[in-house]
Amino acid sequence: MTPLVLGGSERRRSMSAEENKALARRWAEDIMNQRNLDVVDEIYASDFVAHDPTMPEDVRGVEGRREFYGMYQSAFPDAEITIEDQVAEGDKVVTRWTGRGTHQGELMGVPPSGNRVEVAGITISRIEGGKVVEEWDSYDALGMMRAIGAVPEQQ
């Protein structure tokens, strides 16, 4: 039986490291690889916040997360995310991943290039009450933008 932890006026379920890792993997496996945006509601808390280097502002809420993933699914309809490693401690999970796909749709104003892209990244997920409440993404955004032709290669 999973213990309940009382904190403030909120009652939170304490999850095991393995449960947290499974939840943190779902964005890759269910949303991106299976193209199931409905899963966003199951994974993310209503007050979710994402810190992403490619976005001018933090991505907020379930709908913001759905729009973010939808943008990448439109730009890379054949996208596939491979989970390379995961480490969990307390309420955080670190996931090292590789994303691959073909740039077939507009991405942040960049028209489709038809180029194949491979991007390595790390996502840190903070989990509370069985939902992801915050994430920090770090990935090779410059390499991705170069691969789709948005940024010229250095001479």
Summary of the structure (lengths in Angstrom):
residues: 155
radius of gyration: 16.4
end to end distance: 59.9
largest distance: 59.9
contacts: 449
relative contact order: 0.18
helix: 30%
strand: 41%
